[in-house]
């Protein structure tokens, strides 16, 4: 099911439709104009199909630029930053969210099709980008027609079949070896420890709740363990480290304030400038100007 954080993101769209069944979801949404960068925690595995316009997706490992006719499969437990790249143009996407249990059942049901003599090394990838081919385009059009049946929604068996059909298309396509390796990697148990999560995501604009989820800890457990390890609260420690990084970028690069804000882990420039001024008693721009050339 779509959690409240994602629902809040979709509700900002000009158009938003959703079909949910047995914890699987598919969403159609469109945005006419937006300059916001939205940070989203992906609780379940997600496929994003860009139907019109373009979209930037930032994962901890890579920046993906998606044009119309492209798709990305993002692993569960990822925190991504979505940004509409071209102003004045409509963005339309179709999203599909799939749980671990659904993927496991699919793999068990079609294990003869999925069996590979050798898996490819996709361990470092948090996402998989690919083009929408003719078969996938036909699939998308069939799913979109379901959203027009709001007064008489299709039977749940039909919707579940569409989710299975999507995976069957992917394991039958030209990049089947790559996709099947990625699919199996999605189901590898993630035993991330707190130190690794903090080190990897220090400058990725995650909040404390996201870090706790990535560490497979409750929020209270995460705060206690963090305090034990770092002798500070996570919120204060992260803000201090991100401000230190921002001050370093101000001194050593010519990047503008907005770029430094996002690269240091802050989610909007006004908040960044306010906390920077509270800490250094001057604005980021004045801080840069005071440094000798």
C-alpha positions in Angstrom: 0.0 0.0 0.0 1.1 3.6 -0.6 2.3 5.2 2.6 1.4 8.7 3.6 4.7 10.3 2.5 4.2 9.1 -1.1 0.5 9.9 -1.0 1.4 13.5 0.0 3.8 13.7 -3.0 1.1 12.4 -5.5 -1.6 14.7 -4.1 0.5 17.7 -5.2 0.1 16.6 -8.8 -2.5 18.0 -11.2 -3.9 14.5 -11.7 -3.5 11.5 -9.5 -5.2 8.1 -9.8 -4.4 4.9 -7.9 -5.3 1.2 -8.0 -4.4 -0.8 -4.9 -4.8 -4.5 -4.3 -3.2 -6.9 -1.7 -0.4 -4.4 -0.9 0.5 -3.9 -4.6 -0.2 -0.5 -6.1 -0.1 1.3 -9.5 -0.3 5.1 -9.8 -0.9 7.4 -12.7 0.0 11.0 -12.2 0.8 14.2 -14.1 2.3 17.5 -13.3 2.1 20.6 -15.5 4.8 22.7 -13.8 7.0 22.2 -10.8 10.4 23.3 -9.7 10.5 21.3 -6.5 12.9 18.6 -5.6 11.0 15.9 -3.7 12.8 13.4 -1.4 11.0 10.1 -1.2 11.5 6.9 0.8 10.6 3.9 -1.3 9.2 1.3 1.1 8.5 -1.2 -1.7 10.1 -2.0 -5.0 9.1 0.7 -7.6 8.9 0.9 -11.4 8.5 4.4 -12.8 7.5 4.7 -16.5 7.9 8.2 -17.9 5.1 8.7 -20.5 5.6 12.4 -21.2 8.2 15.0 -20.3 11.3 14.1 -18.3 12.2 13.3 -14.7 15.5 13.2 -12.7 15.9 10.5 -10.1 18.8 10.6 -7.7 19.7 7.5 -5.7 22.6 7.3 -3.3 24.8 5.8 -6.0 23.8 7.6 -9.2 21.8 10.3 -11.0 19.3 9.0 -13.6 17.8 11.2 -16.3 14.6 9.7 -17.6 13.0 10.9 -20.9 9.6 9.9 -22.2 9.8 6.3 -23.2 12.1 5.2 -20.4 11.6 3.4 -17.1 13.5 2.8 -13.9 13.2 0.0 -11.4 14.2 1.1 -7.9 14.9 -1.3 -5.0 12.9 -1.1 -1.8 14.5 0.8 1.0 15.9 3.5 -1.3 15.6 7.2 -0.7 15.4 9.0 -4.0 15.1 12.6 -5.0 12.7 13.3 -7.8 12.9 16.5 -9.9 10.9 17.6 -12.9 13.8 18.7 -15.2 12.1 20.8 -17.8 9.8 23.7 -16.8 6.8 24.5 -18.9 6.4 20.9 -20.0 3.9 18.4 -18.7 5.3 15.4 -16.8 3.2 12.2 -16.8 4.3 8.9 -15.2 2.9 5.5 -14.4 4.3 3.9 -11.2 4.0 0.3 -10.0 4.9 -0.7 -6.4 5.6 -4.3 -5.6 6.3 -6.0 -2.3 9.0 -8.6 -1.4 6.3 -11.2 -1.0 4.9 -10.6 -4.5 8.4 -10.9 -6.1 9.2 -14.0 -4.1 5.9 -15.7 -5.1 6.5 -14.7 -8.7 10.1 -16.2 -8.7 8.8 -19.4 -7.2 6.0 -19.7 -9.7 8.2 -19.0 -12.7 11.5 -20.4 -11.5 12.1 -22.4 -14.6 12.0 -19.2 -16.7 14.2 -17.3 -14.3 16.9 -19.9 -13.8 20.2 -18.5 -14.9 23.5 -20.4 -15.3 25.3 -17.3 -14.0 24.0 -14.2 -12.3 25.5 -10.8 -13.4 27.1 -8.6 -10.8 24.5 -5.9 -10.0 25.2 -5.7 -6.3 26.2 -2.0 -6.4 23.1 -0.9 -8.3 20.1 0.5 -6.4 18.2 1.0 -9.6 17.9 -0.4 -13.2 17.0 1.9 -16.1 15.7 0.7 -19.4 13.7 1.7 -22.5 10.0 1.0 -23.0 9.7 -1.3 -26.1 6.7 -2.1 -28.2 5.4 -4.9 -25.9 5.9 -2.8 -22.8 4.1 0.1 -24.5 1.1 -2.1 -25.2 1.1 -3.2 -21.6 1.2 0.4 -20.3 -1.8 1.3 -22.5 -3.8 -1.6 -21.1 -3.1 -0.6 -17.5 -4.0 3.0 -18.2 -7.4 1.9 -19.5 -8.1 0.4 -16.0 -7.9 3.9 -14.5 -10.8 5.0 -16.7 -13.1 2.3 -15.0 -13.5 4.2 -11.7 -17.2 3.5 -11.6 -16.7 -0.1 -12.3 -13.2 -1.2 -11.2 -11.8 -4.5 -12.6 -11.8 -7.6 -10.5 -8.8 -7.9 -8.2 -7.6 -11.0 -10.0 -7.3 -9.0 -13.2 -5.2 -6.3 -11.5 -2.9 -8.9 -9.9 -2.5 -10.5 -13.3 -1.3 -7.1 -14.7 1.4 -7.0 -12.1 2.5 -10.6 -13.0 2.3 -9.7 -16.7 4.7 -6.8 -16.2 7.3 -9.0 -14.6 6.8 -11.7 -17.3 7.5 -9.0 -20.0 10.7 -8.0 -18.2 12.1 -11.5 -17.8 11.2 -12.2 -21.5 12.8 -9.1 -22.9 16.2 -8.5 -24.6 17.9 -7.6 -21.3 16.4 -10.6 -19.5 19.7 -11.7 -18.0 20.4 -8.3 -16.5 16.9 -7.9 -15.2 16.7 -11.3 -13.6 20.0 -10.7 -11.9 18.6 -7.4 -10.6 15.3 -9.0 -9.6 17.1 -11.6 -7.5 19.4 -8.9 -6.0 16.3 -7.1 -4.8 15.4 -10.0 -2.6 18.8 -10.3 -0.9 18.3 -9.6 2.8 19.6 -6.2 3.7 21.4 -6.3 7.1 22.7 -2.7 6.8 24.4 -1.6 10.0 24.1 1.9 11.4 27.7 3.0 10.7 27.4 2.1 7.0 24.0 3.7 6.6 25.2 7.0 8.2 28.5 7.0 6.2 26.8 6.4 2.9 23.9 8.8 3.3 25.5 11.6 5.3 25.0 14.2 2.5 21.9 12.8 0.8 19.3 14.9 2.5 17.8 12.0 4.5 16.1 12.7 7.8 16.5 10.7 10.9 13.4 8.6 10.3 14.7 7.5 6.8 18.1 6.6 8.3 16.4 4.4 10.9 14.4 2.6 8.3 17.5 2.0 6.1 19.2 0.6 9.2 16.3 -1.8 9.9 15.8 -0.2 13.3 12.8 1.5 14.9 13.2 5.2 15.4 13.8 4.9 19.1 16.3 2.1 18.6 18.2 4.1 16.0 18.4 7.2 18.3 19.7 5.2 21.2 22.3 3.3 19.1 23.3 6.5 17.4 23.8 8.3 20.7 25.9 5.4 22.0 28.1 5.4 18.9 28.5 9.1 18.1 27.9 10.7 21.6 25.3 13.1 20.0 21.8 13.1 18.8 21.4 12.1 15.1 19.6 15.4 14.2 22.3 17.6 15.7 25.2 15.5 14.4 23.9 15.4 10.9 23.2 19.1 10.8 26.8 19.8 12.0 28.4 17.5 9.5 26.3 18.9 6.6 27.1 22.5 7.6 30.8 21.6 7.8 30.6 20.1 4.3 28.7 23.2 3.0 31.4 25.6 4.4 34.1 23.4 2.8 32.3 23.7 -0.6 31.9 27.4 -0.2 35.7 27.8 0.2 36.9 25.3 -2.3 34.5 25.5 -5.2 32.6 28.1 -7.3 29.3 26.3 -7.0 26.3 28.4 -6.4 24.4 28.4 -3.1 21.6 26.2 -4.4 24.0 23.5 -5.6 25.9 23.6 -2.3 22.6 23.3 -0.4 21.6 20.1 -2.1 25.0 18.6 -2.3 25.4 19.0 1.5 22.2 17.2 2.3 19.7 20.1 2.7 16.4 20.0 0.9 15.7 23.7 0.3 17.8 26.8 0.1 15.8 29.0 2.5 16.2 26.4 5.3 19.9 25.9 4.5 20.6 29.6 4.6 18.7 30.0 7.9 20.6 27.2 9.7 23.9 28.3 8.2 23.4 31.8 9.5 22.4 30.4 13.0 25.7 28.4 13.1 28.2 30.8 11.5 26.5 34.1 12.3 26.5 35.1 8.6 24.9 34.1 5.4 26.7 31.5 3.1 27.5 34.3 0.6 29.1 36.5 3.2 31.0 33.5 4.5 32.5 32.9 1.0 33.3 36.6 0.6 35.2 36.7 3.9 37.6 33.9 2.8 40.9 35.4 1.3 41.3 34.6 -2.4 
